[in-house]
Amino acid sequence: MLRHFTKGKRLSSKWSDNIAGWLFVSPMLIGFTIFMFGPLLYAFFISLNDWPLLGEETFIGLKNYETLVHDPTFIKSLVNTLLFSLGLVPFNIILAMFLASLLKTKFFGIGLFRTAIFVPVVTSLIVWSIVWKYLLASELGFINQMLALIGIEGPSWLLSVSTALPVVIFVSVLKNVGLNMILFLTAMQQVPIELYEASELDGASNFRKFRSVTLPLITPTVFLTMIITTIGAMKVFGQIYVMTHGGPVDSTKVLVYYIWETAFKHFDMGYASALAFVLFFILLAFTILSWIVRKRWVFYEE
């Protein structure tokens, strides 16, 4: 009888702990439902309608999703988004890793270098884009004027189909590389120094120490930076809006810019919502796939 009483008391205590736990997380859950999940469902409902911004909506089912499959502008913007991501993510991660490797050792003025690299991260994106837009101006831009001093005629960086997207990628990398550098720097400083000492006894070069010791141990940080950088790249908008407006000839029109243009220039909220959900499902699929395959290359300490 005492055993049953004790068991019942434990179950009651466990039930009370569960209730207390749910009460503690309930503000977050309620907030998420009201401000995130609710609007998400409503946006999906809008995507099932022909919904002009200043008119009455008409339910059309999946017609918006059928339309975008045959929309050449959507295909072009999706390709531009993928090209932007494929150009930015590896460049950003490799450069951040290189800078972290250089700045992980202490030397005179290291704080100044770290600060200089990180300052663009906290700089307003609009201000950063405007400054670079003027630096890259065709005739009066600072960069082309410097090239003219050595007899080189600078191209129209933001007005050429061949250079506009690479230039925006370059500017975006410089804007955010400092954040990934700090993450890599923190991860590298946590690598046990004994492993480096053992590799030095084996005669390993600096590159071999990085490849065989540092890189495997910082793969969790590589995974994190890959996810957040890719999601950020797929959602790029501010740089495009300020520097190119999607041009020239739609060569920099990415998916988020096309969503904005559809919603607030063409006033087609239903089709814009359908485009937004396509982007949402692409990012969701990428995140799930990355999470599934992470065990094959991400190091986990037992």
N, C-alpha and C positions, 0 to 999 in steps of 0.2 A: 504493500500500500504506500509506504514511504517512497518507493522507487517511482511509482506512478505520479505521486505528488511532485517529486523533484523534476520528473520529465515534463509534467504539465507546466511547472513554474519556468523551466527553461524555454519552452515553446512560447509562453506568454511574454517572457523577457525579450525573446528574439522578435516576436511580432511587434512589441513596443519599439524596439530599435529600428525596425523597418519603417514603421509609421513616422518616427522621428526623422529618419533619413529622408523620406519623401517630403516631409514638411520643410526640411532645410533646402531641398533643391526645387521646391514648388515655385518660388518666385522666378527662377530662371526658366523653368518649363512653361509657366504661364506667359512670361514675356516672350519666349521663343514662339509659342503658339500664336499669340496675338500679333506680334510684329514681324515674324518671319514665315512661319508655316501658313498662317491665314492669308497674307498677301500673295504667297507663292501659289496657293490653290486658286486665288482670285485671278492672278495673272494667267494661269493655265486656262481658266474659263474664258478670259478675254481672247486668248489665242484661238478659241473655237468659234469666234464671231467675226463678222465683218463690222468693225467698230471704228468708224471715223471719229476723230477727236472731238469734233463739234456737231456730231449727228447722233442718230439713233442706231443702236446695235442690232445686228441680224445674225441669228445663229446659223452657222454654215458647217458645223462639224469639223472634219479634218481637212477641209478644202485649202486652208492656209498652208498646211504642211505639204499637201500635194503640189501647191503652186511653187513653193520654194525649191522643189526638186528640179523644176524646169526654169528656174530664175537664173540667168547668166550672171547677174550682179551678185547674187548670193554665192554662187560657185566661185566667182572671182574674189570676193571678200573672204571666203573661207580659205582659199588657197593663199591669199596674202597673209592671213592670220597664221597659218601653218608655217609659211616661209619666215615670217617675223619671229615666231617661236623657235624654229630650228636654227635661226641665225643668232638670236639673243641668248638662249639658255646655255648652250655649250660655251660661247664666248664669255658670258658673265661668270659662269662657274670656274672655268679654267683660269681666267684673269684674277678672280677673287682668291683662288687657291694659290696662285703664284705670288700675289701681294701678301697674303698671310704668311707664306713661307719666308719671304724676305723680311717681314716685320715682326716675326715671332721672337727674334733675338734682340736683346737690348743694346742700343748704341745711342750716341749723343743726338738729340733731336728726334728720336723715334716717335714721341708723342705728337710732335708737329706733323710728321708724315701721316700718322694714323688719323689725325684730325682732318687734315686736308683731303684725304680720301673719303672720309665719312661725311663731310659737310654737305656734298650734293644730296645725300639721302634725306637730310632734314630741310633742304631748300625746297621752296614751293615749285611744284611741277610746272605750273604755268610760267613762272618767272624763268625757270631753267630753260624751257622750250623757246620762250621769246628771245632770250639772250642768244641761244644757238641759231635761231632763225636769222637774226641779224649778222651773226658771225659768218654764216654760210650764204649770205646774200650774193647774188651773181656778180655785180660790179663793185659795189661799195662795201662788201663784206670784208671783215678783217682778214680772213683766211686767204681769200683770193688776192687781196692787196699784198699780203706777205709773199704769195707765190709770184706775183708780178715783179717783185723786187729781184727775183732770181731768174726772171725771163720765162716763167711758166704761166700760161693762160689758164686760169682756174675754170673748171666747168660750172654749169648752173646746177649746183648740188641738189636743190630741192625742186627744180623744174625739169629734170631729166628722168625719164622712165627708168634708166639703168642705174641711177645713183640715189634716187629719192629714198627708196626703202632701206638700202644699206646704211645711208646716213642717219635715218631715224633709229635704226637698230644700234648704231654706234653711240648716238646721243643717249639712248635709253640705257645702254650698258654703263656708261660713265655716271649716269644718275643714280643707279642702284647697286653698283658693284661693291660699295662700301659696306652695305649691310651683310652681304654674304661673306665679305672679307672678315668681319668681326666674328661671325659664326665659325668660320674655319679657324681663325686665330684662337678662339676659345677652345675648340676641339683639339688643335695641335698642342696647346699648352698642357693638356691633360694626358697626353701620351707619356707613359712611364719612361724616365730618362735611362733606366737600366737597359731598355731594349736598344736604345741608340748606342750605349756603351758596348753591349754585346756585339752589335753589328760592326762597330769600329774594330773590335778585336778580330773579327773575321775578315777585315780588310774591305768592307763595303764602302763604295763611293757615296757622295751625297745624294746622287740620283737614285742609287740602289736603296739607300736608307729610306728615301721618300716613297719609293715604289713598294718596298717590301715591309716597311714598318709603319710609316705615317699614313699612307693612303688606306690600307685595310682597316686601321683603327678609327679613321674618321669617316668611314662609309655611312654610318647613321646620319652624320651631318650632311654628307653629300646627298643622301636620300631626301632629307628635309629641304635643303636648298633647291634641289631639282623640282620638288613638288610646288613649293611656294613661288619659285621663279617662273615655272611653266604656267601656273594659273595666272600670275600677274601678266605674263606675255600674251596669253590668250584674251585677256580683258583690256588690252592697251586701248586708250582713247585720247587722253589729254595731249600727248605729243603729236598725234595725227591731226587732231582738231586745230592746234595752234600752228603747226609747222607746214602742213601740206593740204589740209582739208580733203584728204582722200586722194588727191591728185599726185602727179599729173596723169590723166587718162585712167583714173581709178587704180593706179599702180600701188598706192598705199592705203586704199580703202579696205580697212579691216572689218571684222564682223561687228564689233561693238559700235564702230562709227556708222556702219550701215543700219544697225538697229536704231541708233539715235536719229539718223537721217529719215528713216521710214516713219518713225513715231512723230517727230517734231518738225519735219519739213513737209512730208507727204501726209501727215496726220492720219496714218493708218495704224492704229494701236493694235488691232487684231493680228495683222501680219508681223508687226514688230515684236509682239509677244511670242509668236511662233518662232521667230528667229532667235529670240532670247532663250527659249527652251531648248532649241537645238544646241546652242552654246553650252547650256547647263548640262545636257546629257553627254556632250563631248567631254567636258571637264570631269563629270562623274565617272564616265567610263575610263578615262585616263587615270584617275586617282585609284579606282578599284583595281585596275590592271597593275599599276605600280605597286600597290600594297600586296598583291598576290605574288608577284615575282621578286619582291624585296629579299626574301629568305635565300635566294640564290647568290646574292652578292653583298648583302649588308651584313657586317660583322656584329654578332651579339655575344657579349661576355657572359660566360656561364657562371 
